[in-house]
Amino acid sequence: MSFITRFAPSPTGYLHLGHAYSALTAYQAAKHAGGRFILRIEDIDFTRCRPQYEAAIYEDLAWLGLKWEAPVRRQSEHMADYQAALEGLRARGLIYRCFKTRKEVLDAIASAPHGPAEVFTSAPLPTAEEDRRLVAGEPYAWRLSLAAAKHELGAAFDDLSFVEEGKGVIPARPQTAGDVVLARKDAGVAYHLAVVVDDALQGISHVIRGEDLAEAAHIQRLIQALLGLPTPVYRHHPLLLGPDGKRLAKRDKAETLRELRAAGVSADALKARLAKGITGPFPSYS
């Protein structure tokens, strides 16, 4: 099997050290295997993605010395692929319209009859009620029905698994995610569906990403099974942590590669530091 992996950032902010670590991990794995490294831009969040952040991704990765294949797949240019997959699931009764707000979903989880539930599950509304809400123009999300998926797959549902490098075969537990959102009326497709479709279309054999996304593999394995798509090998690497012991994140204003570069840090110096596999508090370069 040929080795094909990818780095798939969202242009919702500037890349930081955690992104560099993940991108370099995937890139070096591809080089070591004599395989291919693909860059994908996951820009389906139209409310947060910005052209300047996308341009900065290319600049930052080139500064790090990474090379990738062209053209780069931008999710916003391939919505028809995701809609086709969504329509296939809808035609088989595997997804349903959910009109609950975020607060209503949280309330439903908290008020589960046998104590607070860990995840949200529901069912389609009666046809008349759904039609009334549609006519009224109420927003909704398309949710994957775990109950319908389990019925469709039968015994195969409980046998779902994937390979995690270093750990072997992992039983998939999609039930831990509940009825996940696959698309929204006004915001288009959601992450889980888009990433599964893209990985299949691009022939990704190995998904190398941070351990914060390890749980995502379980529901994505179910979606792969429902769509008849191949399952890649997964490697979820440790995360870099900041001085406060928390994982680096855009929302916490983690030091960006642009800032490090402006402070005079060389790409070689940064890569040498990251090559040590540091996952504890990361010292500042500034």
Contacts in CASP RR format, 6 or more apart in sequence:
PFRMAT RR
TARGET T0000
AUTHOR 0000-0000-0000
METHOD contacts of the structure
MODEL  1
MSFITRFAPSPTGYLHLGHAYSALTAYQAAKHAGGRFILRIEDIDFTRCR
PQYEAAIYEDLAWLGLKWEAPVRRQSEHMADYQAALEGLRARGLIYRCFK
TRKEVLDAIASAPHGPAEVFTSAPLPTAEEDRRLVAGEPYAWRLSLAAAK
HELGAAFDDLSFVEEGKGVIPARPQTAGDVVLARKDAGVAYHLAVVVDDA
LQGISHVIRGEDLAEAAHIQRLIQALLGLPTPVYRHHPLLLGPDGKRLAK
RDKAETLRELRAAGVSADALKARLAKGITGPFPSYS
1 205 0 8 1.000
2 35 0 8 1.000
2 36 0 8 1.000
2 205 0 8 1.000
3 29 0 8 1.000
3 30 0 8 1.000
3 33 0 8 1.000
3 34 0 8 1.000
3 35 0 8 1.000
3 36 0 8 1.000
3 205 0 8 1.000
3 206 0 8 1.000
4 30 0 8 1.000
4 35 0 8 1.000
4 36 0 8 1.000
4 38 0 8 1.000
4 202 0 8 1.000
4 203 0 8 1.000
4 204 0 8 1.000
4 205 0 8 1.000
4 206 0 8 1.000
5 26 0 8 1.000
5 29 0 8 1.000
5 30 0 8 1.000
5 35 0 8 1.000
5 36 0 8 1.000
5 37 0 8 1.000
5 38 0 8 1.000
5 204 0 8 1.000
5 205 0 8 1.000
5 206 0 8 1.000
5 207 0 8 1.000
5 208 0 8 1.000
6 26 0 8 1.000
6 37 0 8 1.000
6 38 0 8 1.000
6 39 0 8 1.000
6 40 0 8 1.000
6 199 0 8 1.000
6 202 0 8 1.000
6 204 0 8 1.000
6 207 0 8 1.000
7 22 0 8 1.000
7 23 0 8 1.000
7 26 0 8 1.000
7 27 0 8 1.000
7 37 0 8 1.000
7 38 0 8 1.000
7 39 0 8 1.000
7 40 0 8 1.000
7 61 0 8 1.000
7 66 0 8 1.000
7 68 0 8 1.000
8 39 0 8 1.000
8 40 0 8 1.000
8 41 0 8 1.000
8 42 0 8 1.000
8 195 0 8 1.000
8 198 0 8 1.000
8 209 0 8 1.000
9 15 0 8 1.000
9 19 0 8 1.000
9 23 0 8 1.000
9 41 0 8 1.000
9 42 0 8 1.000
9 57 0 8 1.000
10 41 0 8 1.000
10 42 0 8 1.000
10 43 0 8 1.000
10 45 0 8 1.000
10 48 0 8 1.000
10 49 0 8 1.000
11 41 0 8 1.000
11 43 0 8 1.000
11 49 0 8 1.000
11 50 0 8 1.000
11 51 0 8 1.000
11 53 0 8 1.000
11 54 0 8 1.000
11 56 0 8 1.000
11 57 0 8 1.000
12 45 0 8 1.000
12 48 0 8 1.000
12 49 0 8 1.000
12 50 0 8 1.000
12 53 0 8 1.000
12 250 0 8 1.000
13 50 0 8 1.000
13 53 0 8 1.000
13 56 0 8 1.000
13 250 0 8 1.000
14 53 0 8 1.000
14 56 0 8 1.000
14 60 0 8 1.000
14 250 0 8 1.000
14 256 0 8 1.000
14 257 0 8 1.000
14 258 0 8 1.000
15 23 0 8 1.000
15 56 0 8 1.000
15 57 0 8 1.000
15 60 0 8 1.000
15 61 0 8 1.000
15 256 0 8 1.000
15 257 0 8 1.000
15 258 0 8 1.000
16 248 0 8 1.000
16 249 0 8 1.000
16 250 0 8 1.000
16 254 0 8 1.000
16 255 0 8 1.000
16 256 0 8 1.000
16 257 0 8 1.000
17 240 0 8 1.000
17 248 0 8 1.000
17 254 0 8 1.000
17 255 0 8 1.000
17 257 0 8 1.000
17 260 0 8 1.000
17 270 0 8 1.000
17 274 0 8 1.000
17 282 0 8 1.000
18 239 0 8 1.000
18 240 0 8 1.000
18 248 0 8 1.000
18 254 0 8 1.000
19 60 0 8 1.000
19 257 0 8 1.000
20 60 0 8 1.000
20 64 0 8 1.000
20 257 0 8 1.000
20 270 0 8 1.000
20 274 0 8 1.000
21 237 0 8 1.000
21 240 0 8 1.000
21 274 0 8 1.000
21 277 0 8 1.000
22 208 0 8 1.000
22 209 0 8 1.000
22 210 0 8 1.000
22 237 0 8 1.000
23 61 0 8 1.000
23 64 0 8 1.000
23 66 0 8 1.000
24 64 0 8 1.000
24 66 0 8 1.000
24 271 0 8 1.000
24 274 0 8 1.000
24 275 0 8 1.000
25 208 0 8 1.000
25 237 0 8 1.000
26 37 0 8 1.000
26 208 0 8 1.000
26 209 0 8 1.000
27 37 0 8 1.000
27 66 0 8 1.000
29 206 0 8 1.000
29 208 0 8 1.000
29 235 0 8 1.000
30 36 0 8 1.000
30 37 0 8 1.000
31 37 0 8 1.000
36 69 0 8 1.000
37 66 0 8 1.000
37 67 0 8 1.000
37 68 0 8 1.000
37 69 0 8 1.000
38 68 0 8 1.000
38 69 0 8 1.000
38 73 0 8 1.000
38 202 0 8 1.000
38 204 0 8 1.000
39 57 0 8 1.000
39 61 0 8 1.000
39 66 0 8 1.000
39 68 0 8 1.000
39 69 0 8 1.000
39 72 0 8 1.000
40 72 0 8 1.000
40 73 0 8 1.000
40 74 0 8 1.000
40 75 0 8 1.000
40 198 0 8 1.000
40 202 0 8 1.000
41 54 0 8 1.000
41 57 0 8 1.000
41 72 0 8 1.000
41 73 0 8 1.000
41 74 0 8 1.000
41 75 0 8 1.000
42 75 0 8 1.000
42 191 0 8 1.000
42 194 0 8 1.000
42 195 0 8 1.000
43 49 0 8 1.000
43 54 0 8 1.000
43 74 0 8 1.000
43 75 0 8 1.000
43 76 0 8 1.000
44 75 0 8 1.000
44 76 0 8 1.000
44 79 0 8 1.000
44 188 0 8 1.000
44 189 0 8 1.000
44 190 0 8 1.000
44 191 0 8 1.000
44 194 0 8 1.000
45 187 0 8 1.000
46 76 0 8 1.000
46 187 0 8 1.000
47 187 0 8 1.000
49 76 0 8 1.000
54 74 0 8 1.000
56 258 0 8 1.000
60 257 0 8 1.000
60 258 0 8 1.000
60 261 0 8 1.000
61 68 0 8 1.000
63 257 0 8 1.000
63 261 0 8 1.000
63 267 0 8 1.000
64 257 0 8 1.000
64 267 0 8 1.000
64 270 0 8 1.000
64 271 0 8 1.000
65 267 0 8 1.000
73 198 0 8 1.000
73 202 0 8 1.000
75 82 0 8 1.000
75 194 0 8 1.000
75 198 0 8 1.000
78 198 0 8 1.000
79 188 0 8 1.000
79 189 0 8 1.000
81 197 0 8 1.000
81 198 0 8 1.000
81 201 0 8 1.000
82 183 0 8 1.000
82 188 0 8 1.000
82 189 0 8 1.000
82 193 0 8 1.000
82 194 0 8 1.000
82 197 0 8 1.000
83 189 0 8 1.000
85 193 0 8 1.000
85 196 0 8 1.000
85 197 0 8 1.000
85 227 0 8 1.000
86 95 0 8 1.000
86 142 0 8 1.000
86 182 0 8 1.000
86 183 0 8 1.000
86 189 0 8 1.000
86 193 0 8 1.000
89 95 0 8 1.000
89 144 0 8 1.000
89 182 0 8 1.000
89 226 0 8 1.000
89 227 0 8 1.000
90 142 0 8 1.000
92 152 0 8 1.000
93 145 0 8 1.000
93 148 0 8 1.000
94 144 0 8 1.000
94 145 0 8 1.000
94 148 0 8 1.000
94 149 0 8 1.000
94 152 0 8 1.000
94 226 0 8 1.000
95 142 0 8 1.000
95 143 0 8 1.000
95 144 0 8 1.000
95 145 0 8 1.000
95 148 0 8 1.000
95 182 0 8 1.000
96 122 0 8 1.000
96 123 0 8 1.000
96 124 0 8 1.000
96 125 0 8 1.000
96 142 0 8 1.000
96 143 0 8 1.000
96 145 0 8 1.000
96 148 0 8 1.000
97 124 0 8 1.000
97 125 0 8 1.000
97 130 0 8 1.000
97 134 0 8 1.000
97 140 0 8 1.000
97 141 0 8 1.000
97 142 0 8 1.000
97 143 0 8 1.000
98 122 0 8 1.000
98 140 0 8 1.000
98 141 0 8 1.000
98 142 0 8 1.000
98 143 0 8 1.000
98 179 0 8 1.000
98 181 0 8 1.000
99 125 0 8 1.000
99 130 0 8 1.000
99 133 0 8 1.000
99 138 0 8 1.000
99 139 0 8 1.000
99 140 0 8 1.000
100 108 0 8 1.000
100 122 0 8 1.000
105 120 0 8 1.000
108 117 0 8 1.000
108 120 0 8 1.000
108 122 0 8 1.000
109 116 0 8 1.000
109 117 0 8 1.000
109 118 0 8 1.000
109 119 0 8 1.000
109 120 0 8 1.000
110 116 0 8 1.000
118 176 0 8 1.000
119 175 0 8 1.000
119 176 0 8 1.000
119 177 0 8 1.000
119 178 0 8 1.000
119 179 0 8 1.000
120 178 0 8 1.000
120 179 0 8 1.000
121 146 0 8 1.000
121 147 0 8 1.000
121 178 0 8 1.000
121 179 0 8 1.000
122 143 0 8 1.000
122 179 0 8 1.000
123 145 0 8 1.000
123 147 0 8 1.000
124 130 0 8 1.000
124 145 0 8 1.000
125 133 0 8 1.000
133 140 0 8 1.000
134 140 0 8 1.000
139 184 0 8 1.000
139 185 0 8 1.000
139 186 0 8 1.000
140 184 0 8 1.000
140 185 0 8 1.000
141 181 0 8 1.000
141 182 0 8 1.000
141 183 0 8 1.000
141 184 0 8 1.000
141 185 0 8 1.000
141 190 0 8 1.000
142 181 0 8 1.000
142 182 0 8 1.000
142 183 0 8 1.000
142 184 0 8 1.000
143 179 0 8 1.000
143 180 0 8 1.000
143 181 0 8 1.000
143 182 0 8 1.000
144 179 0 8 1.000
144 180 0 8 1.000
144 182 0 8 1.000
144 219 0 8 1.000
144 222 0 8 1.000
144 223 0 8 1.000
145 179 0 8 1.000
146 174 0 8 1.000
146 175 0 8 1.000
146 178 0 8 1.000
146 179 0 8 1.000
149 157 0 8 1.000
149 174 0 8 1.000
149 222 0 8 1.000
149 226 0 8 1.000
150 157 0 8 1.000
152 226 0 8 1.000
153 160 0 8 1.000
153 225 0 8 1.000
153 226 0 8 1.000
156 225 0 8 1.000
157 222 0 8 1.000
160 171 0 8 1.000
160 172 0 8 1.000
160 174 0 8 1.000
160 221 0 8 1.000
160 222 0 8 1.000
160 225 0 8 1.000
161 169 0 8 1.000
161 170 0 8 1.000
161 171 0 8 1.000
161 172 0 8 1.000
161 221 0 8 1.000
162 169 0 8 1.000
162 170 0 8 1.000
162 172 0 8 1.000
162 217 0 8 1.000
162 221 0 8 1.000
162 231 0 8 1.000
162 233 0 8 1.000
162 234 0 8 1.000
163 169 0 8 1.000
163 170 0 8 1.000
163 231 0 8 1.000
163 233 0 8 1.000
163 234 0 8 1.000
164 170 0 8 1.000
164 214 0 8 1.000
164 217 0 8 1.000
164 233 0 8 1.000
164 234 0 8 1.000
164 235 0 8 1.000
164 236 0 8 1.000
165 206 0 8 1.000
165 233 0 8 1.000
165 234 0 8 1.000
165 235 0 8 1.000
166 235 0 8 1.000
170 217 0 8 1.000
172 217 0 8 1.000
172 218 0 8 1.000
172 221 0 8 1.000
172 222 0 8 1.000
173 218 0 8 1.000
174 218 0 8 1.000
174 219 0 8 1.000
174 221 0 8 1.000
174 222 0 8 1.000
176 215 0 8 1.000
176 218 0 8 1.000
177 215 0 8 1.000
177 218 0 8 1.000
177 219 0 8 1.000
178 219 0 8 1.000
180 190 0 8 1.000
180 192 0 8 1.000
180 219 0 8 1.000
181 190 0 8 1.000
182 189 0 8 1.000
182 190 0 8 1.000
182 192 0 8 1.000
182 193 0 8 1.000
182 223 0 8 1.000
183 189 0 8 1.000
183 190 0 8 1.000
183 193 0 8 1.000
184 190 0 8 1.000
191 216 0 8 1.000
192 216 0 8 1.000
192 219 0 8 1.000
192 220 0 8 1.000
192 223 0 8 1.000
193 223 0 8 1.000
195 220 0 8 1.000
196 220 0 8 1.000
196 223 0 8 1.000
196 224 0 8 1.000
196 227 0 8 1.000
196 229 0 8 1.000
197 227 0 8 1.000
197 229 0 8 1.000
198 204 0 8 1.000
199 207 0 8 1.000
199 229 0 8 1.000
199 232 0 8 1.000
200 224 0 8 1.000
200 227 0 8 1.000
200 229 0 8 1.000
200 230 0 8 1.000
203 230 0 8 1.000
204 232 0 8 1.000
205 232 0 8 1.000
205 233 0 8 1.000
206 232 0 8 1.000
206 233 0 8 1.000
206 234 0 8 1.000
206 235 0 8 1.000
207 217 0 8 1.000
207 232 0 8 1.000
207 233 0 8 1.000
207 234 0 8 1.000
207 235 0 8 1.000
208 234 0 8 1.000
208 235 0 8 1.000
208 237 0 8 1.000
209 235 0 8 1.000
209 236 0 8 1.000
209 237 0 8 1.000
210 236 0 8 1.000
210 237 0 8 1.000
210 238 0 8 1.000
210 239 0 8 1.000
211 236 0 8 1.000
211 237 0 8 1.000
211 238 0 8 1.000
211 239 0 8 1.000
212 239 0 8 1.000
212 247 0 8 1.000
213 236 0 8 1.000
214 234 0 8 1.000
214 236 0 8 1.000
217 234 0 8 1.000
217 236 0 8 1.000
221 231 0 8 1.000
223 229 0 8 1.000
224 230 0 8 1.000
224 231 0 8 1.000
238 277 0 8 1.000
238 279 0 8 1.000
239 247 0 8 1.000
239 248 0 8 1.000
239 279 0 8 1.000
240 247 0 8 1.000
240 248 0 8 1.000
240 274 0 8 1.000
240 278 0 8 1.000
240 279 0 8 1.000
240 280 0 8 1.000
240 282 0 8 1.000
241 247 0 8 1.000
241 248 0 8 1.000
241 279 0 8 1.000
241 280 0 8 1.000
241 281 0 8 1.000
241 282 0 8 1.000
242 248 0 8 1.000
242 254 0 8 1.000
242 280 0 8 1.000
242 281 0 8 1.000
242 282 0 8 1.000
243 281 0 8 1.000
243 282 0 8 1.000
243 283 0 8 1.000
243 284 0 8 1.000
244 281 0 8 1.000
245 280 0 8 1.000
245 281 0 8 1.000
246 252 0 8 1.000
248 254 0 8 1.000
248 282 0 8 1.000
255 284 0 8 1.000
255 285 0 8 1.000
255 286 0 8 1.000
257 270 0 8 1.000
259 286 0 8 1.000
260 270 0 8 1.000
260 285 0 8 1.000
260 286 0 8 1.000
263 285 0 8 1.000
263 286 0 8 1.000
265 285 0 8 1.000
270 285 0 8 1.000
END
